[in-house]
Amino acid sequence: MTTEQGSATRRRTRRSGGRGANRRGTGSAVRQLPWELPVNNDAPTEPLTAEQVQAVHDGAMRVLEEIGIEFLNDEAREVLRSAGCETSPGSTNVRMDRALVMEKVGLAPSRFTITPRNPERELVIGGRHMVFVNVSSPPNCSDLDRGRRAGDRESYRDLLKLTQYFNCIHMAGGYPVEPVDLHPSVRHLDCLHDKLVLTDKVAHAYSLGTARIEDVMEMVRIAGGLTHEEFEAKPRMYTNINSSSPLKHDWPMLDGAMRLARRGQPTIVTPFTLAGAMAPVTIAGAVTQFVAEGLSAIVLLQCVKPGVPCAIGSFTSNVDMRTGAPAFGTPEYIRATQISGQMARFYGLPLRASNACAANCPDAQAAWESAFSLWSAVAAGVNVVYHAAGWLEGGLCASYEKFVMDCETLQQIITYLKPVPVTYDDIAVDAIREVGSDGHFFGCQHTQDRYETAFYGPFLSDWSNFENWEERGSVDTVRRANAVWKKVLAEFEAPGMDEAISDELTAFVERRKREGGAPTDF
């Protein structure tokens, strides 16, 4: 055993956890479901026939073979050239043969796990599993008390606490709001320190330059009390990269994804294909482009490390053709997500989608657009739902109240996904006989034995009649959500971390800050 391995073992042995080590957010603020990984056993909705799926596939392969993808990263192009792709000196364009594409994509597992610093929070990505991720990357945030404002570290930490508290949120994705009061050179250090201390869920790293991704991998390793060998032995974190649609992958995202791949850490590749703007105006054309862009990066990562976990992300929606503004939760978005599910299953890849809306405040529009977005994810068999709680303004704002409202919806979806038992007692012929045609079921024994757990109980919805609601002050949903997040933050306890690990993590952050952090120009 090396000195490093022995040190890591001692750190894990000494880990006390503290009061909040395995906290499940079961305080008085919220009546929430226990931590669990939802499983979607419903048959997916499949708008396309098998022949139409093949036609989309053929279109995507023609894009890769005949048109190509721009890879703005010299190393990535060299990796692909060495694998047999077609490149030209002085050009960033890469073309790839469909046989090569299918060979490399076939190396990616259809299902994998990610284990964070708290192994009880391990996630399964793929198959019929469905996990939810907090809102990620908006520059602004809002709440009823302070209004809309630029993101700062205090708000970032607040939203991390909500991420940790709610059991229906499984992953601590990108920054739930961008803390612009932190300098870009050291922002990733402070943000990931906060994330690793305030949450014990799977953590995300932005692929925005070499120094940032290397720093975050080291911080995740330290927070887990892991040796380098243990970190690389299985997925411990992940990144999400976006293509610069149409048909382009940029330097920093490719660099970060390749660095993660070499160490066995997964990447979700999510083309940003808005039909009518960055992709063809037709749904089939936009999905074809999404497939081509997504698979091209997955081919690269499989060339870097065969078998490294990858997922493909669907962010195909449409724009308002009158203004050019993105639209979400639309009929086209629903269909595109469902078709993306068909294509992901065709290639044997896990699928990511989003709970997106274009509403500017947490109103009825926000609710119905999010409901449609989430339903499209369920119907498509999506495995990872990004921006599951808190997203507003097409991703430009994170709302505290919307975060709470979305968590109520997520809990109801999780409950919906549970199998319906159909035993002799559940069919309840004896109870139907007992009540007959002139009684009611409130008082029968069958109901009395089950009434406390028979139905989902909301923490935010108000099911009282109008008179009772009015008597209590006529408090609407948004104001109820405002009260809930305040209670959550008031009772929040951070999950425990061993003191030695905490000290090592803090020391790493302080050292990297003294060294200047990450360069702000690429």
Summary of the structure (lengths in Angstrom):
residues: 522
radius of gyration: 23.9
end to end distance: 39.7
largest distance: 85.0
contacts: 1836
relative contact order: 0.16
helix: 45%
strand: 14%
